[in-house]
């Protein structure tokens, strides 16, 4: 066994197990301390392997962080799919998606920051992250297309624009909540849900009234 394959006595990993363990440990450390606190040495130590072991699975720290971000986008996608399936189509579904998105961000604030670039110098070098991010758009695109009655290829630009508008809203709300920029009285138990619902409903009302003129890619 080479030095980079050594693990502490009593600790072993099946094929692929160490990679999963490193991702899980890095995710926990990220959520606790933020991306700036992550290092290969710290992740290896917390996982119980040699300092060189992570290099068997990741090129560098940024590669590890990008993998964590991709995994979080996949989780968000699954959460959005479940939220869409939980209510009937229409405005109610769009509101449910908005609530779920903000709830996800608030539950994983540091990981959410990572998903949008904190700790990553060049997202373009990680196409897997971009693909995972795009997949999170599918539920809201479908919900908006159905609610706004936008069909076919000719309406794809309108759906894309509406989805970006919805994304901008929930992302902005998420960051305001995470940064505690909103009056605490508005984030008391139950109040934040009402605030999100009202904001999303206001957006949907505007999109509905302007759906015939919204079009083209941004």
C-alpha positions in Angstrom: 0.0 0.0 0.0 1.4 3.4 -1.0 1.7 6.3 1.4 -1.3 8.1 -0.3 -3.5 5.0 0.2 -2.8 4.6 3.9 -5.6 5.1 6.4 -5.6 5.0 10.1 -5.9 1.6 11.8 -9.5 0.5 11.9 -10.6 2.9 9.1 -11.0 1.6 5.5 -13.0 2.6 2.5 -14.4 0.6 -0.3 -14.0 1.8 -3.9 -15.4 5.2 -4.1 -16.0 5.3 -0.4 -13.2 7.7 0.4 -14.4 10.2 -2.3 -17.9 10.2 -0.7 -16.4 10.5 2.7 -14.3 13.5 1.7 -17.3 15.2 0.2 -19.4 14.6 3.3 -16.7 15.9 5.6 -16.0 18.9 3.5 -19.7 19.7 3.4 -20.0 19.6 7.2 -16.9 21.8 7.6 -18.2 24.2 5.1 -21.5 24.6 6.8 -19.8 25.1 10.1 -16.9 27.3 9.2 -17.4 28.6 5.7 -15.4 27.9 2.5 -12.5 30.0 3.5 -11.7 27.6 6.3 -11.5 24.5 4.1 -8.1 23.0 3.3 -7.1 19.6 2.0 -5.1 19.0 5.2 -8.1 19.8 7.4 -10.5 17.6 5.4 -8.0 14.7 5.4 -7.5 15.0 9.1 -11.2 15.1 9.8 -11.8 12.1 7.5 -9.0 10.1 9.1 -6.7 9.7 6.1 -3.3 11.0 5.1 -2.8 14.5 3.9 -2.0 13.2 0.4 -5.1 11.0 0.1 -7.5 13.6 -1.2 -5.3 14.1 -4.2 -6.3 10.6 -5.4 -9.8 11.9 -5.9 -9.6 15.7 -6.5 -7.1 17.9 -8.3 -7.1 20.5 -5.7 -9.2 22.2 -3.1 -11.3 24.1 -5.7 -12.1 20.8 -7.4 -13.3 19.4 -4.1 -15.4 22.6 -3.4 -16.9 22.4 -6.9 -17.9 18.8 -6.3 -19.6 19.8 -3.1 -21.4 22.6 -4.9 -22.6 20.3 -7.6 -23.9 17.9 -5.0 -25.8 20.7 -3.3 -27.4 21.7 -6.6 -28.5 18.2 -7.1 -30.1 18.2 -3.7 -31.8 21.5 -4.5 -33.1 20.0 -7.7 -34.6 17.1 -5.9 -36.1 19.4 -3.3 -37.7 21.5 -6.0 -39.1 18.5 -7.8 -40.7 17.3 -4.6 -42.1 20.8 -3.9 -43.6 21.0 -7.3 -45.3 17.6 -6.9 -46.7 18.5 -3.5 -49.3 21.0 -4.8 -51.5 21.6 -7.8 -50.3 23.4 -10.9 -50.7 27.2 -11.1 -49.8 30.0 -8.8 -49.8 27.7 -5.8 -47.1 25.6 -7.3 -44.9 28.6 -8.1 -45.3 29.9 -4.6 -44.4 26.4 -3.2 -41.2 26.4 -5.3 -40.3 29.9 -4.1 -40.8 28.9 -0.4 -38.8 25.7 -0.9 -35.9 27.5 -2.6 -35.6 30.0 0.2 -36.0 27.4 2.9 -33.2 25.3 1.3 -30.9 28.3 1.2 -31.6 29.3 4.8 -31.1 25.7 6.0 -27.6 25.5 4.3 -26.4 29.1 4.3 -22.6 28.5 3.9 -23.2 25.8 1.3 -25.6 28.1 -0.5 -22.9 30.8 -0.6 -20.5 28.2 -2.1 -23.0 27.2 -4.7 -22.9 30.8 -6.1 -19.1 31.2 -6.1 -17.7 31.9 -2.7 -14.4 30.1 -2.5 -14.4 29.2 -6.3 -12.2 31.4 -8.5 -13.5 30.1 -11.9 -16.8 28.4 -12.2 -16.3 28.1 -16.0 -13.7 25.4 -15.2 -16.4 23.2 -13.7 -19.1 22.3 -16.3 -20.7 19.8 -13.9 -21.7 22.6 -11.6 -23.3 24.6 -14.4 -25.2 21.5 -15.6 -26.4 20.8 -12.0 -27.4 24.5 -11.6 -29.4 24.4 -14.9 -31.2 21.3 -13.7 -32.6 23.2 -10.7 -34.4 25.5 -13.1 -36.6 22.8 -14.7 -39.4 22.7 -12.1 -39.9 26.5 -12.1 -39.6 26.7 -15.9 -42.3 24.1 -16.3 -44.5 25.7 -13.6 -44.2 29.1 -15.2 -44.8 27.8 -18.7 -48.0 26.1 -17.6 -49.3 29.0 -15.6 -48.4 31.7 -18.2 -49.7 29.4 -21.0 -46.4 29.7 -22.9 -46.0 26.9 -25.4 -43.5 25.7 -28.0 -40.1 26.8 -29.1 -41.4 30.3 -29.8 -42.1 30.8 -26.1 -38.8 29.5 -24.8 -37.3 33.0 -24.5 -40.3 34.1 -22.5 -40.1 31.1 -20.2 -36.3 31.7 -19.7 -36.9 35.4 -18.9 -39.7 34.6 -16.4 -37.6 31.9 -14.7 -34.7 34.3 -14.3 -37.0 36.9 -12.8 -38.3 34.3 -10.4 -34.8 33.2 -9.6 -33.6 36.7 -9.0 -36.4 37.2 -6.5 -35.8 34.1 -4.4 -32.1 34.4 -4.6 -32.3 38.0 -3.4 -34.7 37.0 -0.6 -32.4 34.1 0.4 -29.4 36.4 0.7 -31.4 39.0 2.7 -32.5 36.3 5.1 -29.0 34.7 5.4 -27.4 38.1 5.9 -30.1 39.1 8.4 -30.8 42.2 6.5 -34.6 41.9 6.9 -36.3 43.2 10.0 -36.3 40.4 12.6 -40.0 41.0 13.2 -40.6 39.9 9.6 -38.7 36.7 10.1 -40.5 35.5 13.2 -42.1 32.1 13.1 -44.4 31.9 10.2 -43.9 35.5 9.1 -41.1 34.7 6.7 -43.3 32.2 4.9 -45.9 34.8 4.4 -43.4 37.4 3.2 -42.0 34.9 0.6 -45.5 34.0 -0.5 -46.5 37.6 -1.0 -43.3 38.5 -2.9 -43.6 35.5 -5.2 -47.4 36.2 -5.7 -46.6 39.8 -6.6 -44.0 38.6 -9.2 -46.3 36.0 -10.7 -49.1 38.6 -11.0 -46.8 40.9 -12.9 -45.6 38.1 -15.1 -49.1 37.0 -15.8 -50.2 40.4 -16.9 -47.1 40.9 -19.1 -46.8 37.3 -20.4 -47.7 38.4 -23.9 -44.9 40.9 -24.1 -42.2 39.1 -22.2 -39.8 37.4 -24.7 -36.4 37.0 -26.0 -33.3 35.9 -24.2 -31.7 38.3 -21.7 
